[in-house]
Amino acid sequence: MLFFAVIFLLAGTVQAETIRLKSGLVVEGTVAARTPDAIKVDSGIGILITYYLDEIEEIIAAPAPPPGSDQTPAPPVPTDLPTAAPVQATQNVSFVPPQPPPGTPPPKQPAPSAAQETRRELQLYTQSTLPPGQAPSLGRDEYLETQFEKAMAVERELARQAVQSLKEYLTSRWRGLKDAYPLIKTTAEGPSSVPVAAGLWAGVYVLLCFPLMRIAHRLKAGGWTAWVPILQIFLILRIANKSSVWFLFFFFPGINLIAFLFAWMSIARRLERPHWLGYLMLVPGVNVLILWYLALLRDTSAVPKKQDDIDTGIKFE
């Protein structure tokens, strides 16, 4: 390996080199940097791609320049290591490795390091989808499309691993709760598990919908839609005196939180309460308490149907 690295370091910079990988992929570009175990190739797309030496089958240098040119072509870089001469032993010595005692489990393989994981991802980027010998030289657009497909494959794999890890964590926590509390285990595994789950879901639904209905009745905005999913959003906008166009904002991540915040700030102002209560509606658990607090307020005076509350700079009237 040292001899192979020295050859790479001594070789001159070659323009428009052709790198043929062991996977069959052919890449054309300029070797911009060399290290003892890898090279970095500039293929004209604005970024340097790293290829490890053990992935490279052959590096073909550019053809010789025309006569009279000042450039001197660099010799082709060999990729085969020289075969070391066999060592003649002075005497026949046989070595038998010690055998583990019977019943000993095989040693566990160490977990891959971060460098090995990064290298595996790079191999996914450079792995060709065609059989060896049939991978053509890729153009710039085809190369970028191939790299994009490999990157998406890596991202999907990482997302799948994250979901699997979360699923295993939640499953282990649920098993821990059942082992710690026999009542939960008996209820979850018994015939009454479905009715209990349905009852809990219905209780949470009533806990959230009933105070919203009371607020709508107090502000003369109806109230039956508080029990219908999706229509609850239109009810909140109606209570806050916002246009129905704001419903579209709830489909965009980040913007939906801002729209939700402004809506509840307006509702708090209409109920003659501080507008900063709308910020607390973004806190899980606390928002339920604020919802019931606004629903159980006493009627002090008639609330006008139209009131300017918060100037958002956006008018849809």
Backbone bond lengths (Angstrom), bond angles and torsions (degrees), N, CA, C in turn:
res aa  C-N    CA-C-N  psi(-1)  N-CA   C-N-CA  omega(-1)  CA-C   N-CA-C  phi
1 M - - - 1.462 - - 1.514 111.44 -
2 L 1.326 117.65 -36.31 1.452 121.43 179.07 1.511 110.43 -65.30
3 F 1.361 117.09 -41.58 1.449 120.58 179.08 1.521 110.21 -62.60
4 F 1.345 115.62 -40.90 1.465 120.41 180.00 1.519 110.89 -64.54
5 A 1.334 118.46 -39.61 1.466 121.84 179.32 1.519 110.78 -67.63
6 V 1.331 117.80 -39.07 1.471 120.59 179.70 1.520 110.26 -63.35
7 I 1.337 116.70 -39.34 1.463 120.14 179.09 1.526 109.85 -61.26
8 F 1.329 116.36 -42.29 1.467 119.02 179.24 1.519 111.98 -66.38
9 L 1.300 118.04 -38.25 1.458 120.70 -177.75 1.518 111.49 -71.41
10 L 1.319 117.90 -31.42 1.452 120.96 -178.42 1.519 112.08 -82.27
11 A 1.324 117.25 -20.92 1.458 119.51 -178.10 1.518 110.07 -69.43
12 G 1.328 117.31 142.80 1.463 121.91 -178.38 1.502 111.29 -78.04
13 T 1.304 115.93 168.95 1.455 121.72 179.07 1.521 109.56 -71.28
14 V 1.318 116.34 125.69 1.457 121.30 -176.33 1.515 108.30 -110.62
15 Q 1.325 117.35 136.91 1.445 121.34 179.83 1.522 109.39 -93.91
16 A 1.340 115.29 143.65 1.458 122.48 176.92 1.515 111.49 51.37
17 E 1.334 116.34 51.42 1.443 120.29 178.02 1.527 109.81 -78.40
18 T 1.310 116.33 155.99 1.457 123.25 177.33 1.516 108.34 -112.08
19 I 1.314 117.22 118.91 1.460 122.50 -179.59 1.518 107.85 -106.55
20 R 1.311 116.70 121.14 1.461 122.40 178.07 1.522 107.85 -107.61
21 L 1.345 116.26 118.03 1.448 121.82 -178.54 1.521 110.37 -85.51
22 K 1.326 115.20 160.58 1.460 120.35 178.18 1.519 112.15 -66.32
23 S 1.335 117.06 -22.49 1.455 120.29 177.43 1.517 112.58 -76.41
24 G 1.369 118.38 -9.89 1.451 122.06 -179.53 1.507 113.74 104.45
25 L 1.327 118.72 -10.90 1.447 121.83 -179.39 1.517 110.38 -73.91
26 V 1.329 116.35 137.96 1.464 122.79 179.89 1.522 107.91 -113.82
27 V 1.334 116.30 125.59 1.463 122.62 -178.49 1.517 108.37 -123.57
28 E 1.323 116.45 133.15 1.458 122.36 176.75 1.518 109.04 -111.23
29 G 1.305 116.15 133.77 1.455 120.97 -179.62 1.512 111.19 175.86
30 T 1.312 114.39 -170.91 1.459 121.95 -178.91 1.516 109.28 -111.02
31 V 1.313 116.51 130.36 1.457 121.23 176.55 1.522 107.69 -73.14
32 A 1.328 116.13 108.92 1.458 120.79 -176.18 1.523 112.64 -89.32
33 A 1.322 117.81 -26.98 1.468 120.86 -178.33 1.520 108.28 -153.53
34 R 1.334 115.06 151.30 1.457 121.75 179.45 1.521 108.74 -132.23
35 T 1.317 115.47 140.67 1.458 122.71 173.76 1.521 108.06 -126.93
36 P 1.319 118.69 168.69 1.473 119.03 -179.23 1.516 114.47 -58.57
37 D 1.360 119.65 -22.56 1.458 119.96 -177.33 1.518 114.11 -127.18
38 A 1.345 119.32 6.06 1.456 120.20 -178.36 1.518 109.49 -160.47
39 I 1.328 115.37 166.52 1.450 122.65 173.25 1.515 108.40 -130.39
40 K 1.329 117.14 155.38 1.459 123.32 176.72 1.523 107.56 -116.68
41 V 1.342 114.93 125.52 1.459 121.57 -172.52 1.523 108.74 -113.10
42 D 1.336 114.84 133.34 1.461 122.04 174.03 1.523 107.11 -100.01
43 S 1.349 116.32 106.26 1.457 120.31 -177.54 1.521 112.51 -95.99
44 G 1.335 117.77 10.39 1.451 120.90 175.67 1.499 114.80 91.71
45 I 1.327 118.51 10.08 1.471 121.35 -179.51 1.520 111.75 -102.36
46 G 1.333 116.93 2.09 1.461 120.01 176.36 1.503 115.49 96.94
47 I 1.334 118.84 -4.57 1.458 121.60 178.51 1.515 108.73 -131.77
48 L 1.335 116.52 156.84 1.453 122.41 179.22 1.528 109.15 -96.81
49 I 1.329 116.20 128.49 1.458 122.69 179.37 1.520 108.53 -101.79
50 T 1.337 116.86 130.34 1.463 122.26 -178.94 1.523 109.59 -93.88
51 Y 1.328 115.88 131.02 1.458 123.05 174.83 1.520 108.15 -125.34
52 Y 1.314 117.58 129.75 1.455 122.16 177.70 1.528 110.15 -81.09
53 L 1.321 116.29 150.02 1.457 121.10 -173.67 1.516 112.09 -64.74
54 D 1.326 117.36 -33.29 1.459 118.02 -178.81 1.521 112.38 -75.47
55 E 1.345 117.72 -4.35 1.451 121.21 175.08 1.521 112.39 -96.12
56 I 1.341 117.04 -10.22 1.459 121.92 -173.30 1.522 109.48 -94.56
57 E 1.333 115.23 128.68 1.460 121.35 175.93 1.523 111.41 -87.07
58 E 1.349 116.45 -41.42 1.470 119.58 -175.57 1.519 108.72 -161.23
59 I 1.313 115.31 144.77 1.470 122.34 173.66 1.521 107.32 -120.09
60 I 1.322 116.67 116.25 1.459 122.59 -177.66 1.518 107.92 -103.80
61 A 1.327 115.53 120.96 1.460 120.42 -179.59 1.518 110.49 -75.77
62 A 1.327 115.94 164.49 1.460 121.59 178.63 1.524 109.42 -67.47
63 P 1.347 119.13 155.49 1.472 121.21 177.40 1.521 111.56 -64.14
64 A 1.325 114.76 160.48 1.471 120.69 -176.98 1.520 110.33 -62.76
65 P 1.339 118.58 142.45 1.462 121.08 179.26 1.522 111.01 -68.47
66 P 1.300 117.70 159.38 1.474 120.65 179.85 1.522 111.16 -64.12
67 P 1.351 116.51 159.75 1.489 119.45 179.08 1.517 111.08 -58.86
68 G 1.315 114.10 141.93 1.458 120.40 -179.76 1.500 114.10 92.02
69 S 1.325 116.75 -7.01 1.459 119.40 178.45 1.516 110.04 -79.95
70 D 1.352 115.80 149.14 1.456 120.88 -179.42 1.514 112.19 -81.71
71 Q 1.339 117.54 -13.12 1.451 119.50 -176.90 1.510 110.22 -79.30
72 T 1.279 115.89 140.32 1.468 122.85 177.93 1.515 107.97 -109.03
73 P 1.334 117.38 119.85 1.474 118.09 -178.27 1.507 111.15 -64.77
74 A 1.308 114.48 141.34 1.470 119.78 178.91 1.522 108.89 -83.26
75 P 1.303 117.23 143.67 1.468 119.89 179.42 1.513 109.77 -65.89
76 P 1.341 117.04 152.13 1.475 119.48 177.93 1.502 110.87 -62.21
77 V 1.308 114.09 143.96 1.459 119.94 -177.74 1.522 109.25 -86.99
78 P 1.298 118.91 120.85 1.474 119.69 178.43 1.510 110.17 -71.32
79 T 1.300 115.95 146.05 1.476 121.46 179.28 1.517 113.10 -114.36
80 D 1.302 118.20 -3.68 1.462 120.94 179.80 1.515 109.58 -101.22
81 L 1.284 116.92 131.53 1.447 122.01 177.24 1.520 109.72 -74.47
82 P 1.321 117.85 141.57 1.476 119.37 176.76 1.518 110.02 -67.08
83 T 1.312 113.36 143.07 1.464 119.42 -179.78 1.520 109.09 -78.54
84 A 1.316 115.33 125.10 1.459 119.37 -179.51 1.522 109.97 -72.86
85 A 1.338 115.09 143.93 1.468 120.19 179.36 1.517 109.29 -69.53
86 P 1.327 116.95 139.72 1.470 118.78 -179.77 1.520 111.36 -66.00
87 V 1.297 114.21 144.22 1.464 121.27 -179.14 1.519 108.64 -92.61
88 Q 1.343 114.85 125.60 1.458 120.41 179.14 1.525 109.42 -81.79
89 A 1.293 115.97 121.09 1.462 119.99 178.95 1.520 109.33 -80.94
90 T 1.307 114.93 142.50 1.460 120.15 -179.07 1.516 111.07 -74.76
91 Q 1.295 117.26 -25.04 1.453 119.97 178.10 1.511 109.22 -153.77
92 N 1.271 116.22 155.06 1.459 121.82 -178.93 1.523 109.61 -79.08
93 V 1.306 113.59 113.70 1.460 119.78 179.45 1.517 107.05 -124.86
94 S 1.260 116.68 122.46 1.469 121.53 178.53 1.525 109.27 -102.67
95 F 1.305 114.72 134.97 1.467 120.67 -178.48 1.516 108.30 -121.05
96 V 1.292 116.00 122.78 1.459 122.02 178.80 1.526 107.74 -109.50
97 P 1.329 118.79 116.93 1.469 120.03 -179.65 1.507 110.53 -64.73
98 P 1.315 116.92 147.26 1.474 119.57 179.78 1.519 110.69 -65.60
99 Q 1.307 116.46 137.41 1.452 122.87 -179.64 1.528 109.71 -93.16
100 P 1.330 118.06 138.62 1.469 120.03 178.11 1.524 109.59 -68.85
101 P 1.297 117.26 153.17 1.471 120.28 178.78 1.520 111.09 -62.79
102 P 1.317 117.37 152.68 1.479 120.02 -179.79 1.529 110.89 -60.21
103 G 1.324 113.52 143.59 1.466 119.64 179.05 1.520 114.13 87.47
104 T 1.352 117.81 -3.24 1.469 120.07 179.94 1.525 109.23 -76.49
105 P 1.326 119.15 126.99 1.478 120.29 179.15 1.518 110.42 -67.12
106 P 1.337 118.22 150.03 1.466 120.83 178.96 1.520 110.75 -63.69
107 P 1.319 117.72 148.30 1.479 119.80 -179.68 1.517 111.05 -64.23
108 K 1.323 114.81 143.59 1.460 120.99 179.64 1.526 109.84 -77.01
109 Q 1.326 113.92 139.87 1.449 119.65 176.95 1.529 109.18 -73.40
110 P 1.332 117.53 135.06 1.470 118.82 179.42 1.519 111.14 -65.38
111 A 1.316 114.89 149.17 1.465 120.19 178.88 1.520 109.79 -65.75
112 P 1.339 118.44 142.16 1.462 120.12 179.81 1.516 111.16 -63.50
113 S 1.314 114.70 140.55 1.461 120.13 179.44 1.519 110.22 -78.86
114 A 1.341 115.08 172.69 1.469 119.75 179.67 1.527 111.19 -64.32
115 A 1.347 116.50 -35.92 1.465 119.24 178.73 1.524 111.23 -65.80
116 Q 1.335 117.39 -40.00 1.451 120.23 178.22 1.523 111.80 -66.52
117 E 1.341 117.26 -37.96 1.460 119.93 176.96 1.520 110.88 -64.42
118 T 1.346 116.67 -41.34 1.464 120.11 178.08 1.516 110.94 -63.79
119 R 1.333 115.86 -39.80 1.456 119.21 179.09 1.530 111.21 -66.73
120 R 1.333 117.49 -36.67 1.459 119.94 178.06 1.524 110.72 -64.97
121 E 1.349 116.96 -38.94 1.452 119.49 177.42 1.521 111.53 -65.98
122 L 1.351 116.94 -38.44 1.456 119.31 177.00 1.519 111.16 -64.12
123 Q 1.318 118.03 -35.49 1.449 120.84 177.02 1.520 111.03 -65.85
124 L 1.345 117.46 -34.62 1.461 119.62 174.99 1.516 111.20 -64.84
125 Y 1.352 116.80 -35.11 1.453 120.03 178.31 1.529 111.60 -64.88
126 T 1.322 116.53 -41.77 1.457 120.86 -171.56 1.519 113.20 -95.40
127 Q 1.328 119.07 -3.95 1.456 120.99 -178.33 1.514 109.67 -72.20
128 S 1.303 116.53 131.61 1.459 121.66 -179.48 1.519 110.36 -84.36
129 T 1.328 116.04 148.38 1.456 120.97 176.89 1.519 112.10 -92.06
130 L 1.323 118.52 -3.51 1.447 122.51 179.95 1.515 110.08 -102.16
131 P 1.353 117.72 155.22 1.466 119.45 177.25 1.518 110.96 -64.17
132 P 1.348 118.18 155.77 1.467 120.60 177.62 1.521 110.51 -58.73
133 G 1.317 116.12 138.80 1.449 121.76 -179.21 1.505 114.03 90.52
134 Q 1.359 117.88 -12.22 1.452 121.91 179.43 1.520 112.75 -114.65
135 A 1.312 117.26 3.57 1.463 120.34 179.72 1.524 109.19 -83.16
136 P 1.319 119.55 111.19 1.462 120.84 -177.67 1.515 111.14 -79.32
137 S 1.300 115.13 169.76 1.454 121.00 174.65 1.518 108.94 -71.08
138 L 1.321 117.77 125.70 1.461 122.39 -173.86 1.518 110.60 -89.84
139 G 1.331 114.62 141.53 1.449 120.27 171.73 1.514 110.97 -79.40
140 R 1.348 115.30 178.85 1.463 119.48 -176.13 1.522 110.91 -63.97
141 D 1.363 117.99 -46.88 1.462 120.87 -178.40 1.528 111.23 -66.53
142 E 1.333 116.75 -42.99 1.458 119.62 179.46 1.524 111.27 -64.85
143 Y 1.336 115.76 -37.96 1.465 119.56 179.36 1.528 110.11 -64.89
144 L 1.338 117.58 -44.15 1.462 120.36 179.31 1.530 110.88 -64.47
145 E 1.329 117.53 -38.36 1.464 119.73 178.76 1.522 111.04 -65.74
146 T 1.353 115.85 -39.98 1.465 119.05 178.36 1.521 111.21 -64.90
147 Q 1.339 116.73 -43.24 1.453 120.11 178.88 1.521 111.80 -63.98
148 F 1.337 116.39 -36.25 1.466 119.72 178.90 1.523 110.81 -66.58
149 E 1.342 117.36 -41.55 1.462 120.28 178.67 1.525 110.88 -63.58
150 K 1.351 117.25 -40.35 1.455 119.74 178.58 1.523 110.82 -66.42
151 A 1.343 116.92 -39.43 1.468 120.01 178.97 1.524 111.13 -64.47
152 M 1.347 117.51 -40.52 1.459 120.31 177.80 1.521 111.17 -65.24
153 A 1.353 116.74 -35.38 1.459 118.87 177.61 1.521 111.38 -64.30
154 V 1.327 116.54 -39.88 1.468 120.63 178.00 1.525 110.30 -66.00
155 E 1.340 117.54 -42.24 1.465 120.55 -179.60 1.523 111.14 -64.90
156 R 1.331 117.06 -40.44 1.466 119.06 177.72 1.524 111.78 -64.40
157 E 1.328 116.28 -37.72 1.460 119.42 178.51 1.526 110.87 -66.03
158 L 1.341 116.83 -41.43 1.465 120.13 178.60 1.532 110.93 -65.34
159 A 1.335 116.84 -39.56 1.471 119.61 177.87 1.523 111.05 -65.11
160 R 1.342 116.83 -40.47 1.464 119.45 178.64 1.521 111.10 -63.79
161 Q 1.344 116.78 -40.09 1.461 119.79 178.28 1.529 111.38 -65.53
162 A 1.349 116.87 -37.99 1.468 119.48 178.81 1.526 111.23 -65.12
163 V 1.340 116.87 -42.89 1.462 120.22 178.73 1.523 110.40 -64.78
164 Q 1.336 116.47 -41.05 1.462 119.57 179.44 1.524 111.24 -64.11
165 S 1.347 116.76 -40.78 1.472 120.25 178.67 1.519 111.00 -63.93
166 L 1.345 117.01 -42.28 1.469 120.17 178.17 1.526 111.04 -64.10
167 K 1.326 116.79 -39.82 1.463 120.19 179.12 1.516 111.01 -64.29
168 E 1.335 117.26 -42.76 1.458 120.00 178.87 1.528 111.37 -65.89
169 Y 1.352 116.94 -37.32 1.468 119.81 179.10 1.526 111.28 -65.18
170 L 1.350 116.62 -46.45 1.462 119.34 -179.98 1.530 111.30 -65.37
171 T 1.342 116.47 -37.17 1.469 119.01 178.68 1.524 111.27 -64.74
172 S 1.352 116.09 -42.21 1.466 119.16 179.23 1.524 111.64 -65.87
173 R 1.341 117.13 -37.91 1.466 119.73 178.01 1.536 111.07 -66.15
174 W 1.332 116.37 -39.43 1.464 119.30 179.38 1.523 110.68 -66.43
175 R 1.316 116.91 -40.14 1.462 119.43 176.85 1.520 111.29 -64.97
176 G 1.333 117.24 -36.65 1.454 120.29 176.95 1.515 112.31 -63.71
177 L 1.352 117.14 -39.70 1.458 120.21 177.78 1.528 111.30 -65.46
178 K 1.338 116.16 -41.08 1.468 118.47 179.50 1.521 111.83 -66.89
179 D 1.345 116.97 -35.10 1.462 119.45 178.64 1.529 111.14 -72.59
180 A 1.346 117.04 -33.28 1.460 120.38 -177.47 1.535 111.96 -79.19
181 Y 1.324 117.11 -31.95 1.467 120.48 -177.26 1.531 108.68 -123.43
182 P 1.309 117.96 103.63 1.482 120.51 -178.97 1.528 113.23 -60.25
183 L 1.335 117.31 -29.28 1.462 119.14 -179.45 1.525 110.62 -64.17
184 I 1.354 116.63 -40.33 1.467 120.08 178.45 1.516 110.31 -65.18
185 K 1.328 116.88 -41.18 1.458 120.28 179.49 1.518 111.29 -64.08
186 T 1.337 116.64 -43.13 1.459 120.02 -179.77 1.523 111.27 -64.82
187 T 1.349 116.36 -40.36 1.458 119.98 -178.77 1.521 111.61 -70.54
188 A 1.359 116.42 -40.52 1.457 119.97 -176.44 1.517 112.59 -71.75
189 E 1.332 117.80 -32.66 1.458 121.19 -176.64 1.514 113.38 -99.30
190 G 1.317 117.51 -4.54 1.456 120.44 -178.85 1.509 112.33 -88.24
191 P 1.325 117.44 176.77 1.479 121.08 179.90 1.518 113.39 -68.37
192 S 1.335 117.71 -15.58 1.469 120.45 -179.26 1.517 112.97 -91.15
193 S 1.340 118.11 11.31 1.462 119.93 -176.61 1.525 111.99 -66.69
194 V 1.334 117.12 -40.48 1.470 119.59 -179.05 1.532 111.36 -67.78
195 P 1.329 120.40 -48.15 1.477 118.61 177.04 1.526 113.06 -60.52
196 V 1.337 117.22 -38.45 1.465 119.17 179.59 1.526 110.85 -64.69
197 A 1.341 116.87 -43.64 1.469 120.02 178.82 1.520 111.10 -63.37
198 A 1.346 116.80 -41.20 1.461 120.12 178.34 1.522 111.19 -64.98
199 G 1.329 117.10 -38.41 1.457 120.15 178.47 1.517 112.45 -66.31
200 L 1.326 117.10 -40.86 1.460 120.30 177.67 1.525 111.08 -64.06
201 W 1.342 116.46 -43.50 1.458 119.36 179.34 1.526 110.93 -62.52
202 A 1.342 117.14 -43.38 1.459 120.23 179.69 1.526 110.95 -64.60
203 G 1.348 117.29 -37.08 1.459 119.29 178.78 1.517 112.39 -65.12
204 V 1.320 117.03 -41.83 1.466 120.10 178.12 1.520 110.65 -65.67
205 Y 1.334 116.77 -39.29 1.469 120.20 -179.92 1.522 111.37 -63.53
206 V 1.333 116.91 -43.23 1.468 120.46 177.50 1.525 110.57 -66.16
207 L 1.312 117.29 -37.32 1.457 121.50 -179.89 1.522 111.67 -60.48
208 L 1.337 117.94 -29.00 1.467 121.41 -178.11 1.531 112.11 -96.76
209 C 1.314 118.14 -34.32 1.461 120.68 -173.13 1.538 112.90 -84.88
210 F 1.326 117.12 -35.01 1.463 119.02 -176.60 1.530 112.64 -63.01
211 P 1.347 120.73 -47.57 1.469 118.34 178.12 1.526 112.91 -64.68
212 L 1.329 117.93 -31.91 1.466 119.28 176.37 1.525 110.73 -65.37
213 M 1.322 117.69 -37.16 1.462 121.02 177.52 1.528 111.01 -65.73
214 R 1.356 117.63 -39.49 1.466 120.50 179.15 1.526 111.02 -64.78
215 I 1.336 116.74 -40.57 1.466 119.33 178.05 1.527 110.44 -63.74
216 A 1.346 116.97 -40.63 1.467 120.10 179.31 1.528 111.26 -65.03
217 H 1.330 118.30 -39.40 1.466 120.73 177.78 1.520 111.07 -64.95
218 R 1.320 116.87 -38.51 1.464 119.29 -178.06 1.519 111.20 -67.77
219 L 1.337 117.70 -34.59 1.462 121.52 -178.90 1.512 112.49 -95.77
220 K 1.343 116.39 16.01 1.468 122.08 175.05 1.527 111.17 55.80
221 A 1.354 116.18 47.06 1.470 120.79 -179.00 1.516 111.33 -119.96
222 G 1.316 118.29 26.68 1.468 120.01 -177.65 1.516 109.61 82.60
223 G 1.319 116.48 -139.29 1.452 118.65 177.51 1.510 114.58 158.83
224 W 1.334 118.53 -23.59 1.470 119.26 -176.72 1.522 111.94 -67.60
225 T 1.327 117.40 -25.97 1.477 119.54 179.77 1.528 111.98 -70.95
226 A 1.343 117.77 -8.70 1.454 119.74 177.04 1.526 111.90 -65.41
227 W 1.331 117.31 -18.46 1.461 121.31 -178.82 1.525 112.92 -96.76
228 V 1.325 117.72 -0.59 1.469 121.51 -176.92 1.524 108.98 -109.81
229 P 1.326 118.42 121.47 1.470 119.53 176.69 1.532 111.16 -58.10
230 I 1.310 116.34 153.95 1.468 125.72 -177.70 1.533 109.78 72.79
231 L 1.340 117.70 -50.63 1.464 118.84 178.06 1.518 111.36 -66.55
232 Q 1.320 118.04 -19.58 1.458 120.44 175.78 1.522 111.72 -61.15
233 I 1.340 116.53 -34.14 1.466 119.38 179.15 1.522 110.16 -65.70
234 F 1.356 117.48 -43.50 1.469 119.93 177.96 1.528 110.60 -63.34
235 L 1.340 117.73 -34.59 1.461 120.12 178.34 1.525 110.67 -66.23
236 I 1.322 117.62 -42.54 1.468 120.78 178.54 1.524 110.33 -61.59
237 L 1.345 117.55 -42.32 1.463 120.48 178.56 1.530 111.04 -66.03
238 R 1.333 117.05 -35.69 1.457 119.44 178.27 1.516 111.31 -68.61
239 I 1.315 117.49 -40.82 1.465 120.45 177.10 1.519 110.76 -63.18
240 A 1.335 117.29 -37.49 1.462 121.61 -178.48 1.515 113.52 -82.62
241 N 1.354 117.73 1.92 1.458 122.22 -178.55 1.528 111.27 60.53
242 K 1.326 116.45 40.60 1.454 121.86 176.96 1.521 109.12 -107.57
243 S 1.306 115.14 154.61 1.461 119.98 178.83 1.518 110.51 -69.65
244 S 1.334 115.86 153.68 1.464 120.53 177.68 1.515 112.30 -67.15
245 V 1.329 116.99 -15.39 1.469 120.10 177.54 1.521 110.32 -63.93
246 W 1.318 117.61 -25.35 1.465 120.63 178.44 1.526 111.83 -61.53
247 F 1.323 117.18 -17.89 1.467 119.82 178.02 1.524 111.32 -58.79
248 L 1.331 117.45 -31.81 1.465 121.00 179.99 1.520 111.48 -66.83
249 F 1.338 117.75 -27.49 1.464 120.30 -178.81 1.528 112.01 -66.01
250 F 1.327 116.96 -24.19 1.460 119.84 -176.55 1.525 112.69 -76.01
251 F 1.330 118.22 -1.98 1.456 121.55 177.69 1.520 112.58 -94.51
252 F 1.328 118.83 -5.51 1.458 122.02 -176.39 1.528 109.52 -110.84
253 P 1.330 117.62 123.14 1.478 119.83 179.49 1.523 110.83 -60.16
254 G 1.308 115.61 138.54 1.464 121.33 -178.77 1.518 110.94 88.96
255 I 1.333 116.82 -53.00 1.461 120.17 178.99 1.527 110.66 -68.55
256 N 1.354 116.22 -32.71 1.462 118.19 179.52 1.524 111.88 -64.54
257 L 1.346 117.02 -34.50 1.461 119.27 176.87 1.527 111.79 -66.30
258 I 1.332 115.86 -39.16 1.475 119.30 179.03 1.528 110.31 -66.43
259 A 1.341 117.08 -43.20 1.468 120.01 178.38 1.525 111.01 -63.48
260 F 1.332 117.16 -42.09 1.464 121.08 177.61 1.527 110.70 -61.64
261 L 1.348 117.20 -40.82 1.464 121.72 179.91 1.517 111.24 -63.51
262 F 1.349 117.54 -48.50 1.454 120.71 -179.03 1.525 111.42 -64.36
263 A 1.326 116.93 -36.31 1.462 119.40 -179.76 1.528 111.11 -63.55
264 W 1.323 117.66 -46.13 1.461 119.33 -178.05 1.528 112.01 -75.75
265 M 1.316 118.43 -26.33 1.468 119.61 171.75 1.530 110.08 -64.36
266 S 1.330 116.33 -39.79 1.467 119.95 177.65 1.529 111.28 -66.92
267 I 1.336 116.90 -39.64 1.464 119.92 178.44 1.521 110.99 -63.30
268 A 1.332 116.93 -41.89 1.466 119.83 178.11 1.524 111.21 -62.32
269 R 1.349 116.95 -40.47 1.468 119.71 178.21 1.529 111.23 -65.86
270 R 1.337 117.23 -38.01 1.465 119.78 179.25 1.520 111.55 -67.17
271 L 1.320 116.79 -27.93 1.465 121.06 177.44 1.525 111.68 -90.13
272 E 1.344 116.89 12.18 1.463 123.46 177.68 1.527 111.27 59.65
273 R 1.308 115.07 43.30 1.456 121.84 176.44 1.522 108.75 -125.77
274 P 1.358 118.36 160.90 1.475 119.82 -178.23 1.530 111.75 -58.64
275 H 1.328 114.26 139.06 1.455 118.15 -177.66 1.528 112.67 -69.01
276 W 1.352 118.14 -18.81 1.455 119.31 -178.35 1.527 112.18 -70.19
277 L 1.331 117.08 -8.14 1.468 118.38 173.24 1.531 111.37 -63.18
278 G 1.344 115.80 -23.27 1.455 118.62 177.09 1.513 112.70 -64.41
279 Y 1.349 116.69 -31.39 1.473 118.89 177.48 1.529 111.02 -65.27
280 L 1.323 116.82 -35.17 1.464 119.75 -179.60 1.522 112.19 -69.61
281 M 1.328 117.59 -18.40 1.458 119.89 177.53 1.518 112.13 -70.17
282 L 1.328 117.86 -11.43 1.458 121.50 176.64 1.524 112.70 -89.30
283 V 1.343 117.43 -5.62 1.469 121.53 -177.76 1.524 108.69 -95.93
284 P 1.338 118.94 118.81 1.475 119.78 179.87 1.524 111.10 -60.51
285 G 1.309 116.43 138.84 1.460 122.28 -179.32 1.515 111.48 87.93
286 V 1.334 116.82 -51.22 1.464 120.28 177.86 1.524 110.69 -68.24
287 N 1.347 117.04 -33.38 1.467 119.48 -178.55 1.530 112.18 -63.23
288 V 1.334 117.52 -29.88 1.467 119.53 177.01 1.526 110.34 -67.96
289 L 1.336 116.50 -41.21 1.471 119.72 178.07 1.524 111.12 -64.78
290 I 1.341 117.82 -41.63 1.465 120.65 179.04 1.525 110.24 -65.80
291 L 1.337 117.35 -37.11 1.465 120.47 179.10 1.524 111.10 -62.62
292 W 1.311 117.07 -43.76 1.465 120.35 178.04 1.527 111.58 -71.22
293 Y 1.316 117.68 -32.65 1.467 120.47 177.35 1.530 110.31 -63.14
294 L 1.326 117.05 -44.65 1.459 120.06 178.71 1.522 111.67 -68.92
295 A 1.321 116.70 -30.91 1.462 119.25 -178.62 1.525 112.77 -75.13
296 L 1.330 117.73 -29.16 1.468 121.28 -176.33 1.526 112.98 -96.52
297 L 1.327 118.63 11.37 1.464 120.75 177.38 1.524 110.33 -67.49
298 R 1.330 116.06 147.30 1.457 120.82 177.21 1.512 109.53 -81.08
299 D 1.316 116.32 146.04 1.456 121.17 177.15 1.524 108.50 -74.59
300 T 1.331 114.56 115.77 1.466 119.68 179.86 1.509 112.46 -96.97
301 S 1.303 116.96 -35.85 1.469 120.93 179.81 1.517 107.79 -159.96
302 A 1.297 114.16 166.72 1.463 119.33 179.18 1.519 109.09 -68.93
303 V 1.285 115.57 133.74 1.466 121.07 -179.75 1.511 108.79 -92.32
304 P 1.324 119.29 126.44 1.471 119.96 -179.89 1.526 111.23 -63.46
305 K 1.320 114.83 152.14 1.453 119.74 -178.97 1.520 112.02 -69.63
306 K 1.349 118.39 -30.17 1.458 121.52 -177.14 1.513 108.80 -129.53
307 Q 1.297 117.53 129.72 1.463 121.03 -177.56 1.521 108.35 -152.07
308 D 1.320 115.17 130.32 1.465 119.74 175.77 1.510 108.39 -77.24
309 D 1.314 116.05 122.30 1.460 119.35 -176.38 1.515 111.67 -112.07
310 I 1.317 117.33 -71.23 1.464 121.26 -174.96 1.522 107.59 -122.22
311 D 1.298 116.55 125.31 1.454 120.94 178.65 1.532 108.64 -81.63
312 T 1.326 116.32 101.62 1.460 120.51 -179.35 1.504 112.90 -87.31
313 G 1.349 116.86 -9.56 1.448 119.21 -177.37 1.511 113.07 83.86
314 I 1.334 118.64 0.02 1.455 122.89 -178.84 1.521 107.69 -123.10
315 K 1.324 116.39 122.12 1.450 121.29 -178.84 1.522 108.53 -116.73
316 F 1.336 116.44 130.12 1.458 121.80 178.32 1.521 111.20 -123.91
317 E 1.303 116.88 17.29 1.460 119.89 -176.48 1.539 109.80 -78.97
